[in-house]
Amino acid sequence: MTSCKHSFIGKADGVHCAKCGLKLTAQEYAAMMQPSAAEAKKTARGGKKVTKDE
């Protein structure tokens, strides 16, 4: 894929990008929108723990 910031439009046979013309089936689009395993795992934010007295 190119560096297009896709703007997808749904059609009966799948979706297509209004900007670059990329055509995807519904299954391809769903797979592209799923976050990968590396992106899905998030770490806890570090920071100061606040107690009731503060």
mmCIF file of the N, C-alpha and C atoms, coordinates in Angstrom:
data_MODEL
# 
_entry.id   MODEL 
# 
loop_
_atom_site.group_PDB 
_atom_site.id 
_atom_site.type_symbol 
_atom_site.label_atom_id 
_atom_site.label_alt_id 
_atom_site.label_comp_id 
_atom_site.label_asym_id 
_atom_site.label_entity_id 
_atom_site.label_seq_id 
_atom_site.pdbx_PDB_ins_code 
_atom_site.Cartn_x 
_atom_site.Cartn_y 
_atom_site.Cartn_z 
_atom_site.occupancy 
_atom_site.B_iso_or_equiv 
_atom_site.pdbx_formal_charge 
_atom_site.auth_seq_id 
_atom_site.auth_comp_id 
_atom_site.auth_asym_id 
_atom_site.auth_atom_id 
_atom_site.pdbx_PDB_model_num 
ATOM 1   N N  . MET A 1 1  ? 0.834   -1.173 0.000  1.00 0.00 ? 1  MET A N  1 
ATOM 2   C CA . MET A 1 1  ? 0.000   0.000  0.000  1.00 0.00 ? 1  MET A CA 1 
ATOM 3   C C  . MET A 1 1  ? 0.884   1.243  0.000  1.00 0.00 ? 1  MET A C  1 
ATOM 4   N N  . THR A 1 2  ? 0.353   2.280  -0.543 1.00 0.00 ? 2  THR A N  1 
ATOM 5   C CA . THR A 1 2  ? 1.091   3.533  -0.598 1.00 0.00 ? 2  THR A CA 1 
ATOM 6   C C  . THR A 1 2  ? 0.889   4.321  0.683  1.00 0.00 ? 2  THR A C  1 
ATOM 7   N N  . SER A 1 3  ? 1.370   5.541  0.687  1.00 0.00 ? 3  SER A N  1 
ATOM 8   C CA . SER A 1 3  ? 1.248   6.371  1.882  1.00 0.00 ? 3  SER A CA 1 
ATOM 9   C C  . SER A 1 3  ? -0.057  7.162  1.890  1.00 0.00 ? 3  SER A C  1 
ATOM 10  N N  . CYS A 1 4  ? -1.090  6.642  1.287  1.00 0.00 ? 4  CYS A N  1 
ATOM 11  C CA . CYS A 1 4  ? -2.401  7.293  1.248  1.00 0.00 ? 4  CYS A CA 1 
ATOM 12  C C  . CYS A 1 4  ? -3.086  7.160  2.611  1.00 0.00 ? 4  CYS A C  1 
ATOM 13  N N  . LYS A 1 5  ? -3.729  8.222  3.046  1.00 0.00 ? 5  LYS A N  1 
ATOM 14  C CA . LYS A 1 5  ? -4.580  8.149  4.234  1.00 0.00 ? 5  LYS A CA 1 
ATOM 15  C C  . LYS A 1 5  ? -5.973  7.816  3.714  1.00 0.00 ? 5  LYS A C  1 
ATOM 16  N N  . HIS A 1 6  ? -6.243  6.520  3.660  1.00 0.00 ? 6  HIS A N  1 
ATOM 17  C CA . HIS A 1 6  ? -7.425  6.007  2.974  1.00 0.00 ? 6  HIS A CA 1 
ATOM 18  C C  . HIS A 1 6  ? -8.727  6.585  3.510  1.00 0.00 ? 6  HIS A C  1 
ATOM 19  N N  . SER A 1 7  ? -9.640  6.796  2.605  1.00 0.00 ? 7  SER A N  1 
ATOM 20  C CA . SER A 1 7  ? -11.003 7.197  2.907  1.00 0.00 ? 7  SER A CA 1 
ATOM 21  C C  . SER A 1 7  ? -11.899 6.177  2.207  1.00 0.00 ? 7  SER A C  1 
ATOM 22  N N  . PHE A 1 8  ? -12.283 5.126  2.940  1.00 0.00 ? 8  PHE A N  1 
ATOM 23  C CA . PHE A 1 8  ? -12.991 3.999  2.333  1.00 0.00 ? 8  PHE A CA 1 
ATOM 24  C C  . PHE A 1 8  ? -14.474 4.273  2.177  1.00 0.00 ? 8  PHE A C  1 
ATOM 25  N N  . ILE A 1 9  ? -15.002 3.792  1.066  1.00 0.00 ? 9  ILE A N  1 
ATOM 26  C CA . ILE A 1 9  ? -16.431 3.843  0.770  1.00 0.00 ? 9  ILE A CA 1 
ATOM 27  C C  . ILE A 1 9  ? -16.884 2.409  0.547  1.00 0.00 ? 9  ILE A C  1 
ATOM 28  N N  . GLY A 1 10 ? -17.940 2.014  1.251  1.00 0.00 ? 10 GLY A N  1 
ATOM 29  C CA . GLY A 1 10 ? -18.446 0.652  1.136  1.00 0.00 ? 10 GLY A CA 1 
ATOM 30  C C  . GLY A 1 10 ? -19.295 0.460  -0.109 1.00 0.00 ? 10 GLY A C  1 
ATOM 31  N N  . LYS A 1 11 ? -19.099 -0.663 -0.756 1.00 0.00 ? 11 LYS A N  1 
ATOM 32  C CA . LYS A 1 11 ? -19.888 -1.055 -1.927 1.00 0.00 ? 11 LYS A CA 1 
ATOM 33  C C  . LYS A 1 11 ? -20.377 -2.476 -1.713 1.00 0.00 ? 11 LYS A C  1 
ATOM 34  N N  . ALA A 1 12 ? -21.169 -2.985 -2.598 1.00 0.00 ? 12 ALA A N  1 
ATOM 35  C CA . ALA A 1 12 ? -21.717 -4.331 -2.474 1.00 0.00 ? 12 ALA A CA 1 
ATOM 36  C C  . ALA A 1 12 ? -20.632 -5.404 -2.531 1.00 0.00 ? 12 ALA A C  1 
ATOM 37  N N  . ASP A 1 13 ? -19.573 -5.158 -3.289 1.00 0.00 ? 13 ASP A N  1 
ATOM 38  C CA . ASP A 1 13 ? -18.517 -6.155 -3.442 1.00 0.00 ? 13 ASP A CA 1 
ATOM 39  C C  . ASP A 1 13 ? -17.333 -5.929 -2.512 1.00 0.00 ? 13 ASP A C  1 
ATOM 40  N N  . GLY A 1 14 ? -17.379 -4.953 -1.619 1.00 0.00 ? 14 GLY A N  1 
ATOM 41  C CA . GLY A 1 14 ? -16.282 -4.669 -0.692 1.00 0.00 ? 14 GLY A CA 1 
ATOM 42  C C  . GLY A 1 14 ? -16.178 -3.176 -0.435 1.00 0.00 ? 14 GLY A C  1 
ATOM 43  N N  . VAL A 1 15 ? -14.957 -2.686 -0.323 1.00 0.00 ? 15 VAL A N  1 
ATOM 44  C CA . VAL A 1 15 ? -14.736 -1.258 -0.093 1.00 0.00 ? 15 VAL A CA 1 
ATOM 45  C C  . VAL A 1 15 ? -13.684 -0.758 -1.077 1.00 0.00 ? 15 VAL A C  1 
ATOM 46  N N  . HIS A 1 16 ? -13.725 0.546  -1.332 1.00 0.00 ? 16 HIS A N  1 
ATOM 47  C CA . HIS A 1 16 ? -12.660 1.139  -2.134 1.00 0.00 ? 16 HIS A CA 1 
ATOM 48  C C  . HIS A 1 16 ? -12.308 2.501  -1.568 1.00 0.00 ? 16 HIS A C  1 
ATOM 49  N N  . CYS A 1 17 ? -11.054 2.906  -1.775 1.00 0.00 ? 17 CYS A N  1 
ATOM 50  C CA . CYS A 1 17 ? -10.564 4.185  -1.283 1.00 0.00 ? 17 CYS A CA 1 
ATOM 51  C C  . CYS A 1 17 ? -10.935 5.262  -2.293 1.00 0.00 ? 17 CYS A C  1 
ATOM 52  N N  . ALA A 1 18 ? -11.564 6.328  -1.807 1.00 0.00 ? 18 ALA A N  1 
ATOM 53  C CA . ALA A 1 18 ? -11.959 7.415  -2.681 1.00 0.00 ? 18 ALA A CA 1 
ATOM 54  C C  . ALA A 1 18 ? -10.758 8.233  -3.142 1.00 0.00 ? 18 ALA A C  1 
ATOM 55  N N  . LYS A 1 19 ? -9.638  8.141  -2.426 1.00 0.00 ? 19 LYS A N  1 
ATOM 56  C CA . LYS A 1 19 ? -8.462  8.943  -2.758 1.00 0.00 ? 19 LYS A CA 1 
ATOM 57  C C  . LYS A 1 19 ? -7.538  8.243  -3.757 1.00 0.00 ? 19 LYS A C  1 
ATOM 58  N N  . CYS A 1 20 ? -7.183  6.973  -3.487 1.00 0.00 ? 20 CYS A N  1 
ATOM 59  C CA . CYS A 1 20 ? -6.190  6.298  -4.336 1.00 0.00 ? 20 CYS A CA 1 
ATOM 60  C C  . CYS A 1 20 ? -6.767  5.169  -5.169 1.00 0.00 ? 20 CYS A C  1 
ATOM 61  N N  . GLY A 1 21 ? -8.025  4.765  -4.918 1.00 0.00 ? 21 GLY A N  1 
ATOM 62  C CA . GLY A 1 21 ? -8.643  3.725  -5.725 1.00 0.00 ? 21 GLY A CA 1 
ATOM 63  C C  . GLY A 1 21 ? -8.369  2.304  -5.271 1.00 0.00 ? 21 GLY A C  1 
ATOM 64  N N  . LEU A 1 22 ? -7.753  2.112  -4.092 1.00 0.00 ? 22 LEU A N  1 
ATOM 65  C CA . LEU A 1 22 ? -7.495  0.774  -3.563 1.00 0.00 ? 22 LEU A CA 1 
ATOM 66  C C  . LEU A 1 22 ? -8.812  0.041  -3.360 1.00 0.00 ? 22 LEU A C  1 
ATOM 67  N N  . LYS A 1 23 ? -8.886  -1.202 -3.854 1.00 0.00 ? 23 LYS A N  1 
ATOM 68  C CA . LYS A 1 23 ? -10.101 -2.003 -3.709 1.00 0.00 ? 23 LYS A CA 1 
ATOM 69  C C  . LYS A 1 23 ? -9.801  -3.190 -2.817 1.00 0.00 ? 23 LYS A C  1 
ATOM 70  N N  . LEU A 1 24 ? -10.661 -3.433 -1.813 1.00 0.00 ? 24 LEU A N  1 
ATOM 71  C CA . LEU A 1 24 ? -10.521 -4.550 -0.892 1.00 0.00 ? 24 LEU A CA 1 
ATOM 72  C C  . LEU A 1 24 ? -11.858 -5.262 -0.758 1.00 0.00 ? 24 LEU A C  1 
ATOM 73  N N  . THR A 1 25 ? -11.783 -6.576 -0.552 1.00 0.00 ? 25 THR A N  1 
ATOM 74  C CA . THR A 1 25 ? -12.997 -7.319 -0.240 1.00 0.00 ? 25 THR A CA 1 
ATOM 75  C C  . THR A 1 25 ? -13.342 -7.059 1.225  1.00 0.00 ? 25 THR A C  1 
ATOM 76  N N  . ALA A 1 26 ? -14.509 -7.492 1.638  1.00 0.00 ? 26 ALA A N  1 
ATOM 77  C CA . ALA A 1 26 ? -14.913 -7.296 3.030  1.00 0.00 ? 26 ALA A CA 1 
ATOM 78  C C  . ALA A 1 26 ? -13.965 -8.015 3.986  1.00 0.00 ? 26 ALA A C  1 
ATOM 79  N N  . GLN A 1 27 ? -13.504 -9.205 3.610  1.00 0.00 ? 27 GLN A N  1 
ATOM 80  C CA . GLN A 1 27 ? -12.586 -9.975 4.454  1.00 0.00 ? 27 GLN A CA 1 
ATOM 81  C C  . GLN A 1 27 ? -11.221 -9.293 4.543  1.00 0.00 ? 27 GLN A C  1 
ATOM 82  N N  . GLU A 1 28 ? -10.711 -8.774 3.426  1.00 0.00 ? 28 GLU A N  1 
ATOM 83  C CA . GLU A 1 28 ? -9.425  -8.075 3.427  1.00 0.00 ? 28 GLU A CA 1 
ATOM 84  C C  . GLU A 1 28 ? -9.489  -6.810 4.275  1.00 0.00 ? 28 GLU A C  1 
ATOM 85  N N  . TYR A 1 29 ? -10.612 -6.075 4.157  1.00 0.00 ? 29 TYR A N  1 
ATOM 86  C CA . TYR A 1 29 ? -10.791 -4.853 4.938  1.00 0.00 ? 29 TYR A CA 1 
ATOM 87  C C  . TYR A 1 29 ? -10.859 -5.162 6.431  1.00 0.00 ? 29 TYR A C  1 
ATOM 88  N N  . ALA A 1 30 ? -11.582 -6.208 6.808  1.00 0.00 ? 30 ALA A N  1 
ATOM 89  C CA . ALA A 1 30 ? -11.697 -6.596 8.218  1.00 0.00 ? 30 ALA A CA 1 
ATOM 90  C C  . ALA A 1 30 ? -10.338 -6.998 8.773  1.00 0.00 ? 30 ALA A C  1 
ATOM 91  N N  . ALA A 1 31 ? -9.549  -7.737 7.984  1.00 0.00 ? 31 ALA A N  1 
ATOM 92  C CA . ALA A 1 31 ? -8.212  -8.145 8.426  1.00 0.00 ? 31 ALA A CA 1 
ATOM 93  C C  . ALA A 1 31 ? -7.298  -6.934 8.580  1.00 0.00 ? 31 ALA A C  1 
ATOM 94  N N  . MET A 1 32 ? -7.426  -5.955 7.714  1.00 0.00 ? 32 MET A N  1 
ATOM 95  C CA . MET A 1 32 ? -6.597  -4.751 7.792  1.00 0.00 ? 32 MET A CA 1 
ATOM 96  C C  . MET A 1 32 ? -6.949  -3.906 9.018  1.00 0.00 ? 32 MET A C  1 
ATOM 97  N N  . MET A 1 33 ? -8.216  -3.899 9.405  1.00 0.00 ? 33 MET A N  1 
ATOM 98  C CA . MET A 1 33 ? -8.653  -3.073 10.530 1.00 0.00 ? 33 MET A CA 1 
ATOM 99  C C  . MET A 1 33 ? -8.362  -3.719 11.890 1.00 0.00 ? 33 MET A C  1 
ATOM 100 N N  . GLN A 1 34 ? -8.112  -5.030 11.909 1.00 0.00 ? 34 GLN A N  1 
ATOM 101 C CA . GLN A 1 34 ? -7.790  -5.714 13.163 1.00 0.00 ? 34 GLN A CA 1 
ATOM 102 C C  . GLN A 1 34 ? -6.411  -5.284 13.635 1.00 0.00 ? 34 GLN A C  1 
ATOM 103 N N  . PRO A 1 35 ? -6.265  -4.913 14.909 1.00 0.00 ? 35 PRO A N  1 
ATOM 104 C CA . PRO A 1 35 ? -4.933  -4.566 15.412 1.00 0.00 ? 35 PRO A CA 1 
ATOM 105 C C  . PRO A 1 35 ? -4.062  -5.819 15.486 1.00 0.00 ? 35 PRO A C  1 
ATOM 106 N N  . SER A 1 36 ? -2.806  -5.655 15.150 1.00 0.00 ? 36 SER A N  1 
ATOM 107 C CA . SER A 1 36 ? -1.904  -6.802 15.226 1.00 0.00 ? 36 SER A CA 1 
ATOM 108 C C  . SER A 1 36 ? -1.618  -7.125 16.689 1.00 0.00 ? 36 SER A C  1 
ATOM 109 N N  . ALA A 1 37 ? -1.043  -8.275 16.958 1.00 0.00 ? 37 ALA A N  1 
ATOM 110 C CA . ALA A 1 37 ? -0.766  -8.710 18.324 1.00 0.00 ? 37 ALA A CA 1 
ATOM 111 C C  . ALA A 1 37 ? 0.205   -7.754 19.011 1.00 0.00 ? 37 ALA A C  1 
ATOM 112 N N  . ALA A 1 38 ? 1.149   -7.199 18.278 1.00 0.00 ? 38 ALA A N  1 
ATOM 113 C CA . ALA A 1 38 ? 2.122   -6.276 18.870 1.00 0.00 ? 38 ALA A CA 1 
ATOM 114 C C  . ALA A 1 38 ? 1.458   -4.964 19.264 1.00 0.00 ? 38 ALA A C  1 
ATOM 115 N N  . GLU A 1 39 ? 0.513   -4.486 18.457 1.00 0.00 ? 39 GLU A N  1 
ATOM 116 C CA . GLU A 1 39 ? -0.159  -3.232 18.773 1.00 0.00 ? 39 GLU A CA 1 
ATOM 117 C C  . GLU A 1 39 ? -1.200  -3.418 19.879 1.00 0.00 ? 39 GLU A C  1 
ATOM 118 N N  . ALA A 1 40 ? -1.792  -4.598 19.971 1.00 0.00 ? 40 ALA A N  1 
ATOM 119 C CA . ALA A 1 40 ? -2.872  -4.833 20.914 1.00 0.00 ? 40 ALA A CA 1 
ATOM 120 C C  . ALA A 1 40 ? -2.371  -4.847 22.358 1.00 0.00 ? 40 ALA A C  1 
ATOM 121 N N  . LYS A 1 41 ? -1.121  -5.273 22.564 1.00 0.00 ? 41 LYS A N  1 
ATOM 122 C CA . LYS A 1 41 ? -0.604  -5.357 23.914 1.00 0.00 ? 41 LYS A CA 1 
ATOM 123 C C  . LYS A 1 41 ? -0.103  -3.991 24.364 1.00 0.00 ? 41 LYS A C  1 
ATOM 124 N N  . LYS A 1 42 ? -0.708  -3.459 25.403 1.00 0.00 ? 42 LYS A N  1 
ATOM 125 C CA . LYS A 1 42 ? -0.315  -2.158 25.910 1.00 0.00 ? 42 LYS A CA 1 
ATOM 126 C C  . LYS A 1 42 ? 0.274   -2.325 27.301 1.00 0.00 ? 42 LYS A C  1 
ATOM 127 N N  . THR A 1 43 ? 1.234   -1.507 27.622 1.00 0.00 ? 43 THR A N  1 
ATOM 128 C CA . THR A 1 43 ? 1.847   -1.561 28.938 1.00 0.00 ? 43 THR A CA 1 
ATOM 129 C C  . THR A 1 43 ? 1.159   -0.562 29.860 1.00 0.00 ? 43 THR A C  1 
ATOM 130 N N  . ALA A 1 44 ? 1.290   -0.792 31.134 1.00 0.00 ? 44 ALA A N  1 
ATOM 131 C CA . ALA A 1 44 ? 0.706   0.106  32.113 1.00 0.00 ? 44 ALA A CA 1 
ATOM 132 C C  . ALA A 1 44 ? 1.482   1.410  32.135 1.00 0.00 ? 44 ALA A C  1 
ATOM 133 N N  . ARG A 1 45 ? 0.778   2.487  32.353 1.00 0.00 ? 45 ARG A N  1 
ATOM 134 C CA . ARG A 1 45 ? 1.435   3.784  32.436 1.00 0.00 ? 45 ARG A CA 1 
ATOM 135 C C  . ARG A 1 45 ? 2.138   3.905  33.776 1.00 0.00 ? 45 ARG A C  1 
ATOM 136 N N  . GLY A 1 46 ? 3.327   4.397  33.735 1.00 0.00 ? 46 GLY A N  1 
ATOM 137 C CA . GLY A 1 46 ? 4.052   4.643  34.962 1.00 0.00 ? 46 GLY A CA 1 
ATOM 138 C C  . GLY A 1 46 ? 3.705   6.023  35.481 1.00 0.00 ? 46 GLY A C  1 
ATOM 139 N N  . GLY A 1 47 ? 3.830   6.198  36.760 1.00 0.00 ? 47 GLY A N  1 
ATOM 140 C CA . GLY A 1 47 ? 3.552   7.519  37.330 1.00 0.00 ? 47 GLY A CA 1 
ATOM 141 C C  . GLY A 1 47 ? 3.517   7.448  38.828 1.00 0.00 ? 47 GLY A C  1 
ATOM 142 N N  . LYS A 1 48 ? 3.331   8.607  39.433 1.00 0.00 ? 48 LYS A N  1 
ATOM 143 C CA . LYS A 1 48 ? 3.282   8.693  40.877 1.00 0.00 ? 48 LYS A CA 1 
ATOM 144 C C  . LYS A 1 48 ? 1.963   8.133  41.385 1.00 0.00 ? 48 LYS A C  1 
ATOM 145 N N  . LYS A 1 49 ? 2.050   7.305  42.412 1.00 0.00 ? 49 LYS A N  1 
ATOM 146 C CA . LYS A 1 49 ? 0.842   6.783  43.019 1.00 0.00 ? 49 LYS A CA 1 
ATOM 147 C C  . LYS A 1 49 ? 0.355   7.795  44.047 1.00 0.00 ? 49 LYS A C  1 
ATOM 148 N N  . VAL A 1 50 ? -0.898  8.117  43.970 1.00 0.00 ? 50 VAL A N  1 
ATOM 149 C CA . VAL A 1 50 ? -1.478  9.113  44.856 1.00 0.00 ? 50 VAL A CA 1 
ATOM 150 C C  . VAL A 1 50 ? -2.247  8.399  45.957 1.00 0.00 ? 50 VAL A C  1 
ATOM 151 N N  . THR A 1 51 ? -2.011  8.828  47.177 1.00 0.00 ? 51 THR A N  1 
ATOM 152 C CA . THR A 1 51 ? -2.730  8.249  48.305 1.00 0.00 ? 51 THR A CA 1 
ATOM 153 C C  . THR A 1 51 ? -3.915  9.123  48.667 1.00 0.00 ? 51 THR A C  1 
ATOM 154 N N  . LYS A 1 52 ? -4.712  8.677  49.604 1.00 0.00 ? 52 LYS A N  1 
ATOM 155 C CA . LYS A 1 52 ? -5.883  9.414  50.026 1.00 0.00 ? 52 LYS A CA 1 
ATOM 156 C C  . LYS A 1 52 ? -5.522  10.758 50.665 1.00 0.00 ? 52 LYS A C  1 
ATOM 157 N N  . ASP A 1 53 ? -4.381  10.819 51.335 1.00 0.00 ? 53 ASP A N  1 
ATOM 158 C CA . ASP A 1 53 ? -3.988  12.016 52.060 1.00 0.00 ? 53 ASP A CA 1 
ATOM 159 C C  . ASP A 1 53 ? -3.497  13.134 51.141 1.00 0.00 ? 53 ASP A C  1 
ATOM 160 N N  . GLU A 1 54 ? -3.183  12.848 49.917 1.00 0.00 ? 54 GLU A N  1 
ATOM 161 C CA . GLU A 1 54 ? -2.627  13.876 49.030 1.00 0.00 ? 54 GLU A CA 1 
ATOM 162 C C  . GLU A 1 54 ? -3.678  14.620 48.282 1.00 0.00 ? 54 GLU A C  1 
# 
